[in-house]
Amino acid sequence: MNLSAIRDDFPILKNNNVVYFDNAATAQRPVQVLKAIGDFYTTTNANPLRGLYAWSVGATDAYENARSRVARFINAADDAEIIFVRNTTEAINLAAYSYGMEKVNAGDEIVISVMEHHSNILPWQMVARAKKAVLKYIEPETDGTITVDMIKEAVTDKCAILALGQVSNVLGVANPVKEAARIAHEHGGVILVDGAQGLPHLKTDVQDMDCDFYAFSGHKLPGPMGIGALYGKRALLEAMQPFMRGGEMIEYVKRDSATYAELPHKFEAGTVNAADAVGLAAAIDYIDAIGYEAMEAQENAVTALILDGMRKLPHVHVYGPKDPLLHHGIVTFNIDGCHPHDIASVLDEENIAIRAGHHCAQPLMEYMQEKCAMEFRATARASVAFYNTEEEAERFVAAVSKVRKWLGFGD
């Protein structure tokens, strides 16, 4: 992998002294993605699916080609199993409302982990309250590991839905989602996998995983904000009611009734985000051109340098597995006496961008504070991507080593 050439593809990284280590929040976009979006607006901009003139037909083709590209990328069996949404949050809410509210009954169990992002907690809290179901949590090991045995213990014949993140956005740990799918199915339940942090780092095959639903966001890849997808097995999607109702998702409307469009359009009400779907397809092309193997190798090398350096620093506490290969580019840490927000602010003065706070994972923060004796119910998080360099890792570790001194601790 020619790292220098790759970095040249990202306009925001060129001639810029910023070390961008907030990739788990959003990735940067290469010029190929920006050009694809611009080309749509300058050559084919029209409302897809509605017009019979050339521009609209072209917009429709571009949009549906993007859907096909996403389907191939995650190996969906059918293009119609890809529902375009704004982001992972909307995808999970779609599944919760359209599947969960219809299929979950009183006394059923919805199983999630304490590590989940709020987007994979709040929708299930809503379903559990509305349907008088039980929301059941899997508690991981202190390094974030969830074992198959933990899943087996949590999932019973009462389990209607198992919802798990593919990769933790705080600890970087990958969950055994393929085994989890098998366990859920053995007990008559379905599984939703939150792939927001998984797909940017792991080659994903939804058929091999045998998940029933898979949600992801384009902006966690090097794609646009405002576009993502929900994959669902066709039989499940066919039986589900629409999440939103309005234009384009209908076949015929009468005064007191309506017939819905076929998949996937019955879940895509209103004017669709065609330009960003095209941008997402370009991001997927970009990833495939580099290859996951090369991307993972670079991310692992940078992550290993960060972890090795930080574990030698006094007063620094790194969370998650000891093995850098299990972090998937995420390094979460605290420094004695230093609030994570102060750490982030100090590093920003050095042109180093990281995340600080609860990372939309407050149940996990509470759990870690209890189990890991954390000083604050928050952490600092550095997250790398394939375009980050070893030199940036060294610069980051050097800056972290000075944070306490900069904050007045004298060491």
Helices and strands as residue ranges (DSSP letters): H 3-8, G 11-13, E 19-20, H 31-43, H 54-74, G 79-81, E 82-85, H 88-95, I 96-100, H 101-103, E 109-113, G 118-120, H 122-131, E 134-138, H 148-154, E 159-165, H 177-186, E 190-194, H 206-209, E 213-217, G 218-220, E 228-232, H 234-239, E 250-253, E 258-260, G 265-267, H 274-290, H 292-310, E 316-319, G 324-326, E 330-335, H 340-349, E 352-353, E 355-357, H 362-371, E 379-383, H 390-400, H 403-406
